Amino acid sequence: MFFLCCKIIKKEVVAMKVEMTFNEAAIIANGYQKSDIYQTIKSAFAKRGLICSSDNEVLSFESSKNENDYAYMWKVIISLLKSDWFVACATSCTFFDDDESEEDVLSQAWKVQRGME
């Protein structure tokens, strides 16, 4: 009987995440409250098991390291980009992939919204 022995090297994995910031004046001008916007967004990510890692000036969510997190995260992001209120109130929405690349998704909201027409 032969046994294979291998050494497992643990590499620190950078979790994928999305970070958002909001324009307080735009929130008020559109008749919303920041706390309601934050709660709505936090609820959408939490339903899919994604972790809220910051809810101060930057609202941030990251992977819980489940195999479907990438799909879940993008499902929420696309849903937000389709929402007029999100696009009107957000000043940034940046996706950071686990390969350390980043993407300004807010600047591409028009593509998502055009696809809805």
C-alpha positions in Angstrom: 0.0 0.0 0.0 1.3 3.4 -1.0 0.6 6.6 0.8 0.9 10.0 -0.9 2.0 12.8 1.3 1.6 16.3 0.3 2.3 19.6 2.0 -0.6 22.0 2.0 0.5 25.6 1.9 -2.0 28.0 3.2 -2.1 31.2 1.2 -4.0 34.2 2.6 -7.0 34.6 0.4 -8.2 38.1 -0.3 -11.9 38.1 0.0 -14.0 39.7 -2.7 -15.9 42.7 -1.6 -18.0 45.7 -2.7 -17.7 49.2 -1.3 -20.3 51.9 -1.6 -20.5 55.6 -0.7 -23.4 57.9 -0.8 -24.2 61.6 -1.3 -26.1 62.8 1.8 -27.5 65.8 -0.1 -28.8 63.6 -2.9 -30.3 61.2 -0.4 -32.3 64.0 1.3 -33.2 65.6 -2.1 -34.7 62.3 -3.2 -36.7 62.0 -0.1 -34.8 59.2 1.6 -32.9 58.7 4.8 -29.4 57.3 4.9 -30.4 54.7 7.6 -33.2 53.4 5.4 -30.9 53.1 2.4 -28.3 51.3 4.5 -30.9 48.9 6.0 -32.3 48.1 2.5 -28.9 47.3 1.1 -27.7 45.4 4.2 -30.8 43.3 4.1 -30.3 42.4 0.4 -26.7 41.2 1.1 -27.6 39.4 4.3 -30.3 37.4 2.6 -27.5 35.8 0.5 -25.2 35.2 3.4 -22.8 38.0 2.6 -21.1 39.9 5.4 -21.4 43.6 6.1 -17.8 44.6 7.0 -18.4 48.4 7.3 -21.4 50.6 7.6 -19.9 54.0 8.3 -19.1 56.5 5.6 -18.3 53.4 3.4 -20.8 50.7 3.2 -18.9 47.5 2.5 -19.8 43.8 2.0 -17.6 40.8 1.6 -17.6 37.2 0.7 -18.4 34.6 3.4 -16.2 32.3 1.4 -19.1 30.2 0.1 -18.9 28.8 -3.4 -21.9 30.9 -4.6 -20.8 34.2 -3.1 -19.6 35.7 -6.4 -23.0 35.1 -8.1 -24.9 36.3 -5.0 -22.8 39.4 -4.7 -23.4 40.3 -8.4 -27.1 39.5 -8.2 -27.4 42.2 -5.5 -25.1 44.7 -7.3 -27.0 44.3 -10.5 -30.3 44.8 -8.7 -29.0 48.0 -7.1 -27.7 49.3 -10.4 -31.2 48.8 -11.8 -32.7 50.9 -9.1 -33.1 54.6 -9.8 -32.8 55.5 -6.2 -29.4 53.8 -5.8 -27.9 55.4 -8.9 -29.3 58.8 -7.8 -27.9 58.6 -4.2 -24.6 56.6 -4.6 -21.3 58.4 -5.2 -19.3 55.2 -5.7 -19.8 51.5 -6.0 -16.6 49.5 -6.4 -16.2 45.7 -6.7 -12.9 44.2 -5.5 -12.4 40.7 -6.8 -10.4 38.1 -4.9 -7.6 38.4 -7.5 -7.1 42.0 -6.2 -8.6 43.6 -9.3 -11.2 46.3 -8.9 -14.1 47.6 -11.0 -16.1 50.8 -10.8 -19.5 49.4 -11.3 -21.5 52.6 -10.6 -20.0 54.2 -13.7 -21.5 51.3 -15.7 -25.0 51.6 -14.3 -26.2 53.1 -17.6 -25.4 49.8 -19.3 -27.6 47.8 -16.9 -30.4 50.4 -17.0 -30.3 50.5 -20.8 -30.7 46.7 -20.9 -34.0 47.1 -19.0 -35.5 49.2 -21.8 
